[in-house]
Amino acid sequence: MNLADILSPKQIITDLQAANRWEAIDELIRNLVDCDKIKPEHVEQIAAVVKKREASMSTGIGFGIGIPHASTDLIAEVVGSLGRSRQGVNFDALDNQPVNLVMLFLVPQGQFQKHLHTLANIAKLLHKKEFRQALEQASDAQAMYQIIRDNSGK
């Protein structure tokens, strides 16, 4: 499973408004509700599980990347939302730098291998400097999605 399988243009926020990682998580979860990927009545439970995971250790992995994630039994398939922040989000990242790309994803409970595999694929892709720069410079969500599609599976 790669990034293009998880996302659609509607699941990409080109101008994330969040100032910190908690606001970014909330904003991306709201996007998943808007895209009918999670039910509105599950927002609080899903946010709590993602924030609990995030509080144990920041998923700000450096290079301007944050990958908040969690497992939950409230979804049937892997879902995600990508946010781009022009001003940068305080994510308590490993390198203490602001985060410009936040990729939130959720995996159904009990699918540990899929969870690890998805996380590894996303991190590997986002570690490519040219890929990150292309996403940061893309004009809109459709352009960002096309970049993701062109680079997923490589």
Secondary structure, DSSP 8 states (H G I E B T S, - for coil): --HHHH--GGGEESS---SBHHHHHHHHHHHHHHTTSS-GGGHHHHHHHHHHHHHHS--EEETTEE--EEEETT-SS-EEEEEEEEEEEB---TT---EEEEEEEEEETT-HHHHHHHHHHHHHHHT-HHHHHHHHH-SSHHHHHHHHHHHTT-
